[in-house]
Amino acid sequence: MKLKQQADLFDIMCVEVEERQATEVAIKYKIEAVPDYAGADFLRVRKKYGLSQQRFALLLGVKRNTLSGYENEAKPPSMISKRMLGLLEKHPELFWKYYIRA
């Protein structure tokens, strides 16, 4: 039996999350909607950085076969993979810092 994937509020819209610290000072974070990436976008970004599927999959936190499925559009990308790709495009310096350490 296959479970139907449901979108939650964070996947649908931008929301602001408010966190109160012990000092009762409100801190607001904006959580953006998950970008609507297709498999071709994963291939485009991977080629842009000149990475193998194995290394790019490690960066995204998925298996190489999963990434291959995304790129060939045999498998729809998961929400978390789309989120990671969006972060990679917006803030590549964070990934390269991790990638260089690893």
N, C-alpha and C positions, 0 to 999 in steps of 0.2 A: 504494500500500500504506500503510495507516494504522498507525502505531505505537501500541501499547497503553501508556497512561500508567501507570507504576509508582509506587507510593508508597514513599518511602524511610523510614528509621528516624525521622528528624526529623518527618515528617508524621504518624506513627502515635502517638508517645508523647513525653512530656516526658523529657528527658535532661539530665544535667549534664555540661558540658564543662569540663575542667580545663586550664589553661594555666600552664606554668611559665616564669617570667621568669629572667633571668640570675642573679638573686639566689636562685633556687631556692625562692621563695615561691609557693605554689600559689594561684591565683585561680580561683574557680569561677563559671561563668555558667549560668544555667538557661535552656534553650531550650524553650519551650512548644510543644505540638502546634499545628498549623495549625487555626484555627477552621473549623468546617464551615458556611460561609456559602453561601446560595443567592442567586440574582439579585435577589430581593425585598429582601435585606439591603443590596445596593449602592444600590438606589433609595431605601430608607429613610434611609440615612446621607447620601446626596447631598441629599435633600430637607431633612434636619435642618439642614444647613449652608447651604442655599439656593444651591447651585452649579449651573451649567449642566453638561450632559454633557461638553462640551469641557473645561471647567476641572477637573472632577472626574477625568476621564480623565488629564489632565496630572499631577494630583496622584498618581494611582495608577501612572502610568508605562505606560499602555495607550493605544491609539487610541480615538477616540470611538465608532467602529463596534463595537469590541470591547466597550466598556462597554454600549452599547445592546443588544448581544446578550446580555450578562449580565442586564441589567435585564428584558428581555423573555423571559428564560429560553429563548432560542433557542440559547444556547451556554453550556456549563458554565464557571464561573469557574476560572481557572488557580490552582494552589497559591500562586504568588507574589502574585497579585491578592488572594486570601483573606488571605494574611499581611499585605499592605499595609493592607487594610481593618481587620484586627484591630489593627494598630499605630495606625491613625488613631482607632479607637474608644478604645483605652487611653491613647494619648499624643497627643491632638490638638494640643497646644502645639508639638510638633516639626514638624508639618506646616504649621501657620500661620506659624511662623517662616520656613520655606522659601517658602511661598506668598506671603507679604508681600514677601520679597526678590525673588522672580521677578516 
